[in-house]
Amino acid sequence: MKTNNLHHFSFQLPKNLIHCIFISMLSFCFLPSSVAQTTEQIWLEYRPTYVFTPKVKLDMRLSFRDEFDDTNWHTWEARFIPVLKLGKGFDVNLGLSFLETSQSLVLSTTEVRLAPGVRYNLPRERVELGAWLRVELRWVHDKQESAWNYTTRPRLRFFADIPINAKSMEGDHFFYASSFVEFFYQDDSDVQERYAQKLWMRVGLGYKLNQNLRFEVLYTRQDSKNTIQTSFEDLTNENIFVLALRHKLKTKQKKVPATK
């Protein structure tokens, strides 16, 4: 007698969805009630991770960002983050980023970022929750004035990945909800940029194909400030749509010859 396969399908939507909605609503509480301007952007991201050992890995990101309404603004980014796990959910990391940005019709910048950080992942089997604190050291080169400007920017992120139709994030072939809220501290520096981030709130849907590949469709609400002395309004909100591919790469394990 054949059994119904639906009985073997673990569907955890109601409880997990409540968690995701709660995190999203909490994030929206920090959004400003009104701003001067709202724009839309598209971000394309490839995020490979090279795993050397269970405690050492290299997170990377290659991204292209463009604005729908303003054809003058776009940016390319390459980021590298060596990560060392310390145990009990903690790791230390050091980010190195390179960015090329067309800020406006008359302003282009090259930026180098160095970002030491510490991250805590809550030891939970079913969901991935945690916090990430970084301090960015930013060197921004104004190509028009041929000058380098330096500034620091602390940033704090709270994140969550919650499986939808699986019992944990460790399996294969399941959907998950992804969410984070991140706060930026902007000082009064001489750096001129079209979007000086103040707040990120991201929610979206991911699909984990296997242990090496994940696909994500995400929406980010960004609160930022325009620090360029132009006719643009100072405060803006950006609706950002993100398409991301996460790819895990591993070193080949050396085969130990069998002893006779």
Salt bridges, closest charged atoms under 4 A:
GLU45 OE1 - ARG47 NE 3.45
ASP59 OD2 - ARG119 NH2 3.83
GLU77 OE1 - ARG61 NH2 2.88
GLU77 OE1 - ARG65 NH2 3.06
ASP91 OD2 - ARG119 NE 3.23
GLU100 OE1 - LYS143 NZ 2.77
GLU111 OE2 - ARG113 NE 2.59
GLU111 OE2 - ARG138 NE 2.58
GLU128 OE2 - ARG214 NH2 3.69
GLU136 OE2 - ARG113 NH1 3.67
GLU136 OE1 - ARG153 NH2 2.66
GLU136 OE2 - ARG155 NH1 2.59
ASP161 OD2 - ARG214 NH1 3.86
ASP161 OD2 - ARG246 NH1 3.89
GLU182 OE2 - ARG134 NH2 2.98
GLU182 OE2 - ARG155 NE 2.63
GLU182 OE1 - ARG157 NH2 2.78
GLU193 OE1 - ARG138 NH2 3.02
GLU216 OE1 - ARG47 NH2 2.57
GLU216 OE2 - ARG246 NH1 2.80
